[in-house]
Amino acid sequence: MSRDASGGQRLTRAAREQQIIESAAALVVEHGCLPLPLEALGQQVGVSKALIYAYFPTQQDLAARILVAHLDIMGQSIEAAFRAGGGPREVALRCAEAYFDHVCRHGRLIHLLLSDPMAAGVADPAVRRHYGRIMRRLSVSLRDGFDVPDADCVAAVQILAALAEDAGEQVFTDRLDPELGRALTRELTDGALCGLTERLRPPARSPAAS
């Protein structure tokens, strides 16, 4: 165990790791990319750079742990949205709200790490499992509920997620009221789903064509 930042009770290894992960996640959002300034991270946590390296030998290791933790949170939220029941549209709206809520609390953290070349998070097996599970769940739901072709499912999920992410980022940066952001997320997602459904629906046949 090691002492906390205030010099008080010593922390277990698991508690110290969690402290580093949470502080590092906040720095990722603040800086927008890797590498993180480990001196600043050490000061926030109250430990040396050497101790951070002892827990996380590379910044890729640290990024992967952050991603696993937050993808796990999102996975649980999405499963809760499905368990609540309802039709495909309502489930999709709840999933959008779940991501909106996450971005409101943590910023664009997941997006930043998944798209950061240095993080290379999706190459980590644990990240691939979590990310793959979420994308399969959402893609299959979109395919079955809205007749989206398999080849377009992942792109459609990412576009829908971007709507929730943009609204959540506005709330996270105090530029948008949370309730208005939630309402916009639902309206934009619902509008996109309606447009998707209309685009995919075969045109009605005229009586003369029958």
PyMOL commands that set and color helices and strands:
alter all, ss='L'
color gray80, all
select helices_A, chain A and resi 13-31+38-45+49-55+59-83+88-106+109-115+121-123+125-146+150-172+178-200+207-209
alter helices_A, ss='H'
color red, helices_A
select strands_A, chain A and resi 2-3+10-11
alter strands_A, ss='S'
color yellow, strands_A
deselect
rebuild
show_as cartoon
